[in-house]
Amino acid sequence: MDWDLKYGELSNDKDFVNNCETLKENLQEVQQVLDQLLPLKEQYDKLTLPAQIELDLFLAFTLNSLQWINLRIQGVDPTKHPIKDELQRIKLVMMKWQEVKDLEKRPTVDVEAAKRFIKSGLYDPYRATGQPQNKKTKFPENAE
């Protein structure tokens, strides 16, 4: 893609030229990232499910964001365009995906270990029932 911009009469407006050059540099960076990621679509079926989900979310958000930028450059208000709702939907899905990934990091309870703790005496049935803990209550056959 030819990135050489000709500004003509606007070349004297330094702010305009700087903004255009910054936009050009940012778009070139996006193009480099997409050039690296788009070949992954050919190997999409070989990726793990989490990698597929993350690639899909990234590409959907990136392409919709580029459409947003395109609308802004053309002078269209993107907040009144359906692209706004699409970006919101993608953000919601990204947050749900993050919640799913965070669930994997949460510690889990080892049920068998908990049962062993309870059996080994951490649980006192006499305290739970409110009965006194003297020998007569625990062992009536040993009463004096």
Secondary structure, 3 states (H helix, E strand, C coil): CCCCCCCHHHHHCHHHHHHHHHHHHHHHHHHHHHHHHHHHHHHHHHCCHHHHHHHHHHHHHHHHHHHHHHHHHCCCCHHHCHHHHHHHHHHHHHHHHHHHHHHHHCCCCCHHHHHHHHHHHHCCHHHHHCCCCCHHHHCHHHCC
